[in-house]
Amino acid sequence: MANKQARIIGVTGGKGGTGKSTVCSSLAYELAKDFKVLLVDADADCPNDHLLLSVKRKKLQTVEQRVPKWDFDMCVQCGLCGTVCKTNAIVSIKNKNPIFTSEQCNGCGACVLTCPQNAISWSKKAIGEIYKGENYNIDLLSGELKTNEPISEFVVNELNIIIKKIKKNYDYIIIDTAAGIHCPVIAALEMCDRAFAVTEPTPLGRHDLELILQLLKKLNIKTEIILNRADIGDKNLIYDLAEKLQIKVAVEIPYSKTIARKYAKGEPIQNESIKNILINK
């Protein structure tokens, strides 16, 4: 029976390409041998966990965002709505009706508040989709932003709503965030009890690791480091930073051609040491 207090684990990283999704899929695979596991792909700009685990996704729901709409019978063509649009979604020339590009709109509402005639109200646009799937005894939730849409955190927020509804059904929920420290990453980490920052032993890996660790500290999330491809660079770059910030390196993962081949084939990576960083705590 699933634990009513699911442990929600974020796997994140300041730099792309460090193997974050590979670690996520491996961790989910190992945990699913003994526990009820939900893997959440919250990298809505570029989801790939379904590829790594050969999951055939099915659409669960559409994600929508509010956008303005105009009543041109009420519009006096003053041009104010265009002057306050910071994303340049509205082109407004005095004495002409505004031209609206919905793909650039983030739904901030400045145009609605500014309109002196109350000629602007709200409509909706589809900005992404939530998918579900299952393989290797792992349940998958996957968010995906539509091409040319700017705000992926809305998709991540929708994933969080779903997680809140179903988390009681799981022992572990693993959340795969996007890389970096921008808004979609923060949204994906909001529900996490604990996080692992995946990095590599390179100068750029160290630089971006420090940024994500600073963010996790501000979010007050207990964090450890996973050092991937640990034998391809200078490990001291990461261990010196870990000592400086008093954060533990939980596990080292060496470079492996076997892992690369399995990655390419969409086969799960088996690694007991990844599982043990959670089970033995």
For each residue, the residues with C-beta under 8 A, 3 or more apart:
1:
2: 6 35 36 168 169 170 171
3: 6 7 36 170 171
4: 168
5:
6: 2 3 38 167 168 169 170 171 172 173
7: 3 171 172 173 193 194 278
8: 163 167 173 175 191 192 193 194
9: 27 172 173 174 175 192 193 194 195 196 278
10: 175 177 188 189 192 194 195 196 221
11: 20 23 24 27 174 175 176 177 195 196 198 226
12: 20 177 179 185 188 189 195 196 197 198 212 216
13: 16 18 20 177 179 197 198 199 208 209 212
14: 179 180 181 197 199 207 208 209 210 211 212 213
15: 18 179 199 200 204 205 207 208 209
16: 13 179 180
17: 179
18: 13 15 179 198 199 200 205 228 229
19: 22 23 198 200 228 229 253
20: 11 12 13 23 24 176 177 179 198
21: 24 25 41 43 48 49 52 176
22: 19 25 26 52 228 259 263 269
23: 11 19 20 26 27 196 198 226 228 253 274
24: 11 20 21 27 28 39 41 49 174 176
25: 21 22 28 29 39 49 52 53 268 269
26: 22 23 29 30 268 269 270 271 274
27: 9 11 23 24 30 31 174 274 275 278
28: 24 25 31 32 37 39 53 138 172 174
29: 25 26 32 33 53 136 138 268 269 270
30: 26 27 33 270 271 272 274 275
31: 27 28 34 35 37 171 172 174 275 278 279
32: 28 29 35 36 37 136 137 138
33: 29 30 137
34: 31
35: 2 31 32 170 171 172
36: 2 3 32 169 170 171 172
37: 28 31 32 137 138 139 170 171 172 173 174
38: 6 138 139 140 141 163 166 167 169 170 172 173 174
39: 24 25 28 49 53 138 139 140 141 174 176
40: 140 141 142 159 163 173 174 175 176 188
41: 21 24 47 48 49 50 140 141 142 143 176
42: 143 156 159 175 176 177 178 184 187 188
43: 21 46 47 48 176 177 178 179 184
44: 47 128 143 144 145 152 155 156 159 178 184
45: 145 152 178 184
46: 43 178
47: 41 43 44 50 142 143 144
48: 21 41 43 51 52
49: 21 24 25 39 41 52 53 55 140 142 176
50: 41 47 53 54 55 56 57 131 133 140 142
51: 48 54 266
52: 21 22 25 48 49 263 266 268
53: 25 28 29 39 49 50 135 136 138 140 266 268
54: 50 51 135 266 267
55: 49 50 133 134 135 138 140 142
56: 50 133 135
57: 50 131 132 133 140 142
58: 131 132 133
59: 62 129 130 131
60: 129 130 131 132 141 162
61: 129 130 158
62: 59 126 128 129 130
63: 126 127 128 129 130 143 154 155 158
64: 124 125 126 127
65: 105 106 107 124 125 127 149 151 154
66: 107 109 122 123 124
67: 100 102 105 107 122 123 124 125
68: 81 90 100 105 109 111 112 120 121 122 123
69: 120 121 122 123
70: 75 97 98 100 119 120
71: 74 75 119 120 121
72: 75 97 119
73:
74: 71 117 118 119
75: 70 71 72 97 98 117 119
76: 116 117 119
77: 94 95 96 97
78: 94 116 117
79: 82 83 92 93 94 98
80: 83 84 92 114 115 116
81: 68 84 85 90 92 98 111 114 115 120
82: 79 85 90 91 92 93 98
83: 79 80 92 114
84: 80 81 110 111 114
85: 81 82 88 89 90 110 111
86: 108 110
87: 104 105 106 108 150
88: 85 91 101 104
89: 85 100 101 102 103 104 105 106
90: 68 81 82 85 98 99 100 101 111
91: 82 88 98 99 100 101
92: 79 80 81 82 83 96 98 99
93: 79 82 96
94: 77 78 79
95: 77
96: 77 92 93
97: 70 72 75 77
98: 70 75 79 81 82 90 91 92
99: 90 91 92
100: 67 68 70 89 90 91 105
101: 88 89 90 91 104 105
102: 67 89 105 125
103: 89 148 149 150
104: 87 88 89 101 150
105: 65 67 68 87 89 100 101 102 125
106: 65 87 89 150 151
107: 65 66 67 151
108: 86 87
109: 66 68 112 113
110: 84 85 86 113 114
111: 68 81 84 85 90 114 115 120
112: 68 109 115 120 121 122
113: 109 110
114: 80 81 83 84 110 111
115: 80 81 111 112 118 119 120
116: 76 78 80
117: 74 75 76 78
118: 74 115
119: 70 71 72 74 75 76 115
120: 68 69 70 71 81 111 112 115
121: 68 69 71 112
122: 66 67 68 69 112
123: 66 67 68 69
124: 64 65 66 67
125: 64 65 67 102 105
126: 62 63 64 129 146
127: 63 64 65 145 146 149 151 154 155
128: 44 62 63 143 144 145 146 149 152 154 155 158
129: 59 60 61 62 63 126 143 144 146
130: 59 60 61 62 63 141 142 143 144 155 158 159 162
131: 50 57 58 59 60 140 141 142 143 144
132: 57 58 60 139 140 141 142
133: 50 55 56 57 58 139 140 142
134: 55 137 138 139 140
135: 53 54 55 56 138 140
136: 29 32 53 268
137: 32 33 37 134
138: 28 29 32 37 38 39 53 55 134 135
139: 37 38 39 132 133 134 170
140: 38 39 40 41 49 50 53 55 57 131 132 133 134 135
141: 38 39 40 41 60 130 131 132 159 162 163
142: 40 41 47 49 50 55 57 130 131 132 133
143: 41 42 44 47 63 128 129 130 131 152 155 156 158 159
144: 44 47 128 129 130 131 155
145: 44 45 127 128 149 151 152 155
146: 126 127 128 129 149
147:
148: 103
149: 65 103 127 128 145 146 152
150: 87 103 104 106
151: 65 106 107 127 145 154
152: 44 45 128 143 145 149 155 156 178 184
153: 156 157 183 184 186 187
154: 63 65 127 128 151 157 158
155: 44 63 127 128 130 143 144 145 152 158 159 184
156: 42 44 143 152 153 159 160 184 187 188
157: 153 154 160 161 187
158: 61 63 128 130 143 154 155 161 162
159: 40 42 44 130 141 143 155 156 162 163 188
160: 156 157 163 164 187 188 190 191
161: 157 158 164 165
162: 60 130 141 158 159 165 166
163: 8 38 40 141 159 160 166 167 173 191
164: 160 161 167 191
165: 161 162
166: 38 162 163 169 170
167: 6 8 38 163 164 170 173
168: 2 4 6
169: 2 6 36 38 166
170: 2 3 6 35 36 37 38 139 166 167 173
171: 2 3 6 7 31 35 36 37
172: 6 7 9 28 31 35 36 37 38 278
173: 6 7 8 9 37 38 40 163 167 170
174: 9 11 24 27 28 31 37 38 39 40
175: 8 9 10 11 40 42 188 189 191 192
176: 11 20 21 24 39 40 41 42 43 49
177: 10 11 12 13 20 42 43 184 185 188 189
178: 42 43 44 45 46 152 182 184 185 188
179: 12 13 14 15 16 17 18 20 43 185 208
180: 14 16 185 208 212
181: 14 185 186 211 212 215
182: 178 185 186
183: 153 186 187
184: 42 43 44 45 152 153 155 156 177 178 187 188
185: 12 177 178 179 180 181 182 188 189 212 215
186: 153 181 182 183 189 190 215 219
187: 42 153 156 157 160 183 184 190
188: 10 12 40 42 156 159 160 175 177 178 184 185 192
189: 10 12 175 177 185 186 192 195 215 216 219 221
190: 160 186 187 219
191: 8 160 163 164 175
192: 8 9 10 175 188 189 195 221
193: 7 8 9 221 222
194: 7 8 9 10 221 222 223
195: 9 10 11 12 189 192 216 221 222 223 224
196: 9 10 11 12 23 223 224 225 226 250 277
197: 12 13 14 209 212 213 216 223 224 225 226
198: 11 12 13 18 19 20 23 225 226 228
199: 13 14 15 18 205 206 208 209 225 226 227 228 238
200: 15 18 19 205 227 228 229 232 233
201: 205 206 227 229 230 232 233 234 235 237 238
202: 205 206 233 234 237
203: 206 207 237
204: 15 207 208
205: 15 18 199 200 201 202 208 209 233 237 238
206: 199 201 202 203 209 210 237 238 241
207: 14 15 203 204 210 211
208: 13 14 15 179 180 199 204 205 211 212
209: 13 14 15 197 199 205 206 212 213 225 238 241
210: 14 206 207 213 214 241 245
211: 14 181 207 208 214 215
212: 12 13 14 180 181 185 197 208 209 215 216
213: 14 197 209 210 216 217 223 225 241 245 247
214: 210 211 217 218
215: 181 185 186 189 211 212 218 219
216: 12 189 195 197 212 213 219 221 223
217: 213 214 220 223 245
218: 214 215
219: 186 189 190 215 216
220: 217
221: 10 189 192 193 194 195 216
222: 193 194 195
223: 194 195 196 197 213 216 217 247
224: 195 196 197 247 248 249 250 277
225: 196 197 198 199 209 213 238 242 247 248 249 250
226: 11 23 196 197 198 199 249 250 251 253 274 277
227: 199 200 201 230 235 238 249 251 252 253
228: 18 19 22 23 198 199 200 253
229: 18 19 200 201 232 233 253 254 255
230: 201 227 235 252 253 254 255
231: 254 255
232: 200 201 229 255
233: 200 201 202 205 229 237
234: 201 202 237
235: 201 227 230 238 239 252
236: 239 240
237: 201 202 203 205 206 233 234 240 241
238: 199 201 205 206 209 225 227 235 241 242 249
239: 235 236 242 243 249
240: 236 237 243 244
241: 206 209 210 213 237 238 244 245
242: 225 238 239 245 246 247 248 249
243: 239 240 246
244: 240 241
245: 210 213 217 241 242
246: 242 243
247: 213 223 224 225 242
248: 224 225 242
249: 224 225 226 227 238 239 242 252
250: 196 224 225 226 277
251: 226 227 273 274 276 277
252: 227 230 235 249
253: 19 23 226 227 228 229 230 256 271 273 274
254: 229 230 231
255: 229 230 231 232 259
256: 253 259 260
257: 260 261
258: 261 262
259: 22 255 256 262 263 269
260: 256 257 263 264
261: 257 258 264 265
262: 258 259 265 267 268 269
263: 22 52 259 260 266 267 269
264: 260 261
265: 261 262
266: 51 52 53 54 263
267: 54 262 263
268: 25 26 29 52 53 136 262
269: 22 25 26 29 259 262 263
270: 26 29 30
271: 26 30 253 274 275
272: 30 275 276
273: 251 253 276 277
274: 23 26 27 30 226 251 253 271 277
275: 27 30 31 271 272 278 279
276: 251 272 273 279 280
277: 196 224 226 250 251 273 274 280 281
278: 7 9 27 31 172 275 281
279: 31 275 276
280: 276 277
281: 277 278
